[in-house]
Amino acid sequence: MISAFLAIPLIAGSFVWVTKNKLVIHCTNLAGALLLLIFSILSLADIKKYEAVTGKGLFKDLFYIDSLSGYILFITALAFFLVSLFSISYFSEELRRNVITLNKLKLYYSLSNAFVLAMLLALITKNMGVMWIAIEATTLASAFLVGFYNNKRAIEAAWKYLIICSVGIAFSMLGIILLYYSSTITQVGSKISGLNWNFMLQNASSLDPSILKIAFIFILIGFGTKVGFSPMHTWLPDAHSQAPSPVSALLSGVLLNTAMYGIIRTLSIVNSNLGNSKYTGNLLILLGLLSIATAAIFILVQQDYKRILAYSSIEHMGIIAIGLGICTPISVFAALYHVFNHAMTKSMLFLATGNVYLKYHTKKISGIRGLINTMPVTGLVFILGVFAITGMPPFGIFMSEFNTVAGAVQSKAYIAAVLLLVFLAVIFAGFIKQTGKMFYGNNTNPEIKKGELDFIGPAVLIILLFIIVSFGIYIPKPFKLLMDACTDIILGGM
């Protein structure tokens, strides 16, 4: 089963080059994404039965999927499938308008499959070295997607993304080297097991705490750059604003989670070694609050709706960091719940911006009026998405944010709770102030005709809206049990 996660995107990304039929190209990618989703669900069933899915033969010590990696894997596969479905609508319109060529479409699907392949590899390996290589590979694959349109701003954003994330990831490499060193000098590890996060977690009490503390700082900075923590966040608004909307959905919805996954694995090892979460918790809460404050300030002044959503991603990664930093059962559960809610909600919003851009041909808020009247489905989903992403009930993000604040109060982190509420209020006001004017009024451009571009794009938006509403009202029992198992993994050993 594990080999399928690597083989499917490799085959799908290669097969698109053997045909010139647009429908076959679209369907090939969609079929691959659907298979990944099916295998991710099957892997969760196996995890429930056997506690973990492991590699076979030579790969026994390389691949490992437990509840935590399976959870992120499922979110990645679900988001990729929905983005792939939306891409049929989005890029068919781009082809019709001669914005891209058929070869450009093939390149998009090849790169997106390479991007997903790298993320999946990071999630299914238990070797920290391979994880680092995979997360660095996500940078290389997605940089070409960021610069997909080859204009001046897109190329500039791609280079900025590539340079900042590569420098950041170098810090995490130093942290991983220190983890390896800590496991080998204490004679609990070998050359093979020294990079195995599962082995290090099981033998955390025998590792050198002083080295682990330094390693965690390097990994937090390195992977935190890819997560988009402030002040390492500067690549993120430019990358999101220039990438095609389906790419932005993948960057925000799943890439940030993959980098956060690397931090979580290290967090569990360090906390188990120290016997508490004070050290890692203080660092995560500080970075989380700084990221949310940064997002609040910049959201108030943005005039580009994609950049607003990009800063919102920084905010929500900060909320997840706070939940992990508080490190109580309720806060960690809330952080994991927020990972799913943010992935679905932000994917929905970025895909909605794709419809808006194709209709209005601008990313400027000032150039869009009467969105609900012009595009009824997209406009309605977009405005509901704004309320969802800012934490209004009955959407899932409200519940995960509420539980994060509850966890902070429960652990007596009153200052963090108050600051979080203040920043969230500012962000809500900023979103309403900046984006509210897009939805009402009358469209004054006679060239923009009323109606959706097709039925596929709006259908994907409705599916995502259904998910975020239903999960805000009720968490299915199997899903809750999965998040409980993930919480136990993160908190285990303390």
N, C-alpha and C positions, 0 to 999 in steps of 0.2 A: 504493500500500500504506500509506504513512504516514497518509493521510487516514482510513483505516479505523480507526486507533487512536483518532481523535477522534470519528468519526461513530458507531461502534458503541455506546459507552456513552451518547452523547447520545440516540440513537434508543431504546435499551432503557430508559433512565431516563424517557423521555417516554411511551413506548407503554404502560407499566403503568397509566397514568391513563385509558386509553380502554376499559377492561374492568372488570367486577366479578367475573369468574371467578377464583377463587384459583389454580386450577391453571394458567391462562393467564398470570397474573401471575408465578408462580414460574418457569414454563418460559421466558417471555420473557427474564427476567433471566439464567437459566442458559444460554440459547442465545447471548445477547450475550457472556457470560463465556467460553463455549466458542469462539466466533469470535475473541475477543481472543487466546486461547491459541493457536489455529491460526495466526493472523497473526503472532504473536510467533515461532513456530517457523519460519514461512516467511521472516520477516525475517532470522533467523539463517542460513538457507540462502543468502539473497541476500548477506549480509555476507561469508560464506565465499567466495562467488564473486567479488564486486565490491569487497570490503574495507569498504564502507560503503553505506548506503542514504540517498539524499539526496532533498530535496524537488524539485518540478518548478516551472518557470515563476516566478511571483512569490514562491513559497515556497522557492526554491532556497537562499537564504542564511539561512533560518529553521530548517529541519528537517534533521536529520542523525542517523543511527543507525550507530554503529560497534560493535565487539565489546563494549565496556564497557557502553554504554547498552543494547545488545541483550540482554546478560546480565541486567542488572537488570530490563529489560522482561519477559523470559521468567519470572523469579521472580515478578514482580508479577502477571502474567497467570495463572500456575499457581496461586498462592495465592488469587487472586480467584475462579477457577473452583471450587476445592475449598471455599472459604468459601461461595460461592453455592449449591453443592450441599448443604452442611450447613444453610444458612439455610432451605431448604425444610422440613427436619425441625424446626429450632428454632422458627421463627415459626409453623408449623402448630400446634405445641403451645401457643404463646402465644395464638394465635387461639382454639383450642379452650377454653382456660381464661378467655377474655375479658380477658386482660391487655392486649391491643392490639386495635384495630379494623382493618377492611379498609383504610380510608384511611391508617391508621398503617403498615400493611404497605407500601402504595404509596409512602409517604413514605420509608420505609427504603430501598427499592430505588432510588428517585430519588436520594436523598442518597448512597448507596453508589456509584452509577454516576458521580455528579458528583465524588465523592472520587477514584475511580479515574481518571476523565478528567483531573483536575488532576495526578495523579502521572504519568500517561502523557505529558502535555504537558511536564512537567519533564524527562522522560527523552529525548524525541525532539527537543528543540530544541537548537540550538547557540548560541543567544543568551542570555547570562547574565541580561539584563533580563527576558526572557520566562520563564526558569527561575525567577527570583525571584518573579514574579507567580504562576506555577503552584504553587510551594511555599507561598506565602501563601494561595492558593486552597484548598489541601488543609486548611489550618487552618479556614477558614470552613465548608467542607463537613462536615468531621469533627467540628467543635464541636457541630453539631446532632445528630450521631450519638452523641456522648458524653452529651449531655443528652436522649437519646431517650425515656426513661421519665418525664421531666418531674416527678420528685420533687425534694425539697429538695437532697439530696446530689448527684443527677445534674446539676442546674442549677448548683450551686456548682462542681462539677468542670469543667463545660463553660466557665464563665466564667473559672475559673483557667487552664484550658488556653488559652483564647482570648487572655487578657491576656498571659500569660507568653510564649507563642509569638509573638504579634504584636510585643511589645517586642524579643524576640530576633531576629526576622526583620528588624527595622529596622536592627540592627547589620550584618547581612549586606548590606543595601542600601547602606550606607555603604562596605562593602568592595568591592562591585561597582562603585560610582562611582569608587573609587580605582583599580580595575583598568582601567576605561575611561580615566581620566585618564592613567594610566601609558602606555597604548597610543597616546594622541593626542599627548602632549607630546614623545614621542620620534619623531614623524612617521612611524611605521610603520603607523598606523591612520587610519581616517576615521570619520565619524559612523556609518557602517554597520558597519564591521568592528571598531570599538572595543569592542563588547560580545560579539564572537564568540570563544568560548573556543578553538575550533579555530585561528582566526587568531592569537590570542595565544600559543598553544602553539607554533605554527610559527615565530613571531617572538619567542620568549621571551627570547633573548639580547639583543635590542634594547630591552627594557623597563627601566624604572628599578627597581633592586632594593630601594632603601629604601622606595619607595611600595608595592611588592609585599609586603614584609614586614608593613607596617601593614595592608594590605588583607587578608592572610591571617588576621591576628588577628581582625579584625572578622567575617570570614566564618566562621571557626572558632567564634567565640562565637555568631554569629547562627544558622547552620545547626546548630551544636552544641546549641543549645537545643532544636531540633526533634528532633535525634538522641537527646537525653536524657542528655548528658554532665553529670556532677556538676561544679559545684554548680547548674547550670541545669535540673536534672532534676525539680524539685518538682511539675510538672504531671502527670508520667507515672503515678505510682501512683494518684492520684485518678481520672484519666481512665480507666485500665484497670479499676479496681475498679467503676466505675459504668456503663460502656458495656456494651451487649449483647455476649455472648461472640464472635459473628462479627465485630463491630466491633473488639473487642480484638485478634483474630487479624490483622486488616488493619492496625491501628495498629502493632502490634509486628512483624509479619512483613514488611510492605512499606513503610509510611510512613517508618520510621526509616532504611531503606535508601535511600529517595529523597533524604532530607536529607543522608545520608552521601555520596551521589553528588555533590551540589553541592560538598562539601568536597574530594572526590577530584579533581574537575576543576580546582579551584584549586590543590590540592597539586601536580599535575603541572606547571602553569605556573610556580609559584614555584620548585620544585626544578630545572626546566630552566633557569630564569634564573640561579639561584645555582650550578648545577653540582653540587650535592650536596643531601642531605636532612637535614643537621644541624639547621638552624633549625626547619623544619617538624616534623622527627622528634622533637625534644626536647619541643615543645609537645604533640604528639599522645600521646607516651608518658606525659607528666605527666598530661594529662586522662584518659587511659585507665586509669592506675593509680588515680587519685583516684576515678573512677567505679566501678571494681571494688571498691575499699575501702569506698566508701559502700554499695554493694549488699550486701557481706558483712555489714556492721554491721546494716543494717535487716532483712535476711532472717532473722537470728537471733531477732528479736523480733516478727515479723509473726504475726497471728492470722487473717488473711484470705488464702485461697489465691490469689485473683487479684492481690492486692498483692504477694505473694511472686513471682509470675511477672512482674509489672511491674518489680520491682527486679532480677530476673534479666535483663530486657531491657537495663537500664542496664549491668549487668555485661558482657553480650556485645557491646554497642556499644563498651565500653572495650577488650575483647579485639581487636576489629577495628581500633580506633584504634592500639593497640600494634603490631599487624602492619604497618599502613601507616606508622607512625612509624619502625620499624626499617628499613623500605624496602630490604630485600634481596629477590632473586627468590623465595626460599623463604617469607619472611614475608608478602610481598604476595600470593603465591599462597594462603597460608594464610588471609589476611584475606578474600580473595574467596571461598574455599571456605567460610569461616565465615559469610559473608553468606547463602549458600544454606542451609547446615545450620541456622542459627539461624531463618531464615524458616520452614522446614518444621517444625522441632521445636517452636518456640513457637506456631505456628499450631495444631499438633496439640494442644498442652497447653491453649491457651485454648478450643479447640472442645470438648475433653473437660470443661473446667469448665462449659461450657454445659449439657452433659448432666447433670452433677452438680447444678448449681443447679436445673434443672427437676425433678429427682427429689427433692432434699432441701430446697429452698426456703431455702437459707442459703448465705452465702459464708464463714461462720465455720468454721474447722477443727474447733473443739470440737463443732460440731453434726453432724459426719459421722463415722460409724463403720461398719465392715464394708462398705466400698465394693466390694471385689472380690467379696464374696458377693452383694451387692445388685445390682450392675451389672457382671457378669463381664467383658464386653468393654471398657467404658469404664474400669473399675477397673484391668484389666491394662494397657491402653494408657497410662493415666495414670501408673502406677508405673514402667513402662518409660520413659515420657517424662521422669520425674524423673531417672532414671539417665542418660538421653541428654543432658538439658540441663545436667547437672553434669559432663559430660565423661567418662563411662565408656565403655569399649569394649563392643561393636563399632560404636557409633554414630558418625555422621559428625563430630559436634562434638569427639569425642576426637581424631580425626585432625587437624582444623584447629587445635585448641589445642596438640597435640603439636608441630606444625610451627611454630606461633608461638613456642613456647618454644625450639625448635631454632634458629629464626632469630635469637632474642635471644642465645643462646649463641654462635652462629656469628659474630655481629657484636660479640661481647664486651660485650654489655649485660647483665652478670651480675646486677647489682642488680635490674634490671627482671624478669629471668627468675625470680629467687628470690622477689621480692615477688608476682609473678603466681602462682607455685605455692602460696605460703602463702595468698593470698586465695582461690584456687580450692578449697583444702582446707577453709577455713572455710565457704565457700558450700556445699560438698557436705555438711558436717556440719549446717549450718543447714537445708538442704532435708530431710535425713533426719529430723532432730529435729522439725521443724515439721509436715511432711506425712506422715511414716510412720504416725502414729496414725490417719490417715483410712482406711487400707486394710484393717486387720485388726479383730478383735473382732466383736461382733454389733450389728446395728442394733436399737435399743430402741424405735423409733417404729413402732407397729403400722400407721400410715397409709401408710407407705412400703412399697410392694409390691416384691417381687423381680422383676427383669427390666429390659431396655432399653426406652426409650420407643418406638422403632421400629427399622427396619433401616438407614435412610439415614445417620443420624448415626454409628453404629458403623462402617458401611462406609467413610465418609470417614476416620475415625480409623485404620482398618486400612490404607487406601491411604497415608496419611502415614507410618505406622509402617514400612511396606514401603520407602518412599522413603528414610527416614533410616537404616534398617539397611543397605539395599543400597548406598547411597552411602558408608557407613562402611566397607564391605568392599571395594568396587570402584568406581572412577570410570570411567564409560564414556569411550572415547577421544575422541569428538566433544566431550563436555563438558570434558574435560581440555584439549583443543586450544583451546576457547573461553576457558577461564580463563588459559591461557598467553598468548593474544592480548591479553586484558585486562591481564595483568601487564606485557606489553611496552608497552602504552599508558601505564600509570602510571609505569613506569620510564624510558620513552623520553626522550631528550634529556639524561640525566644522564651 
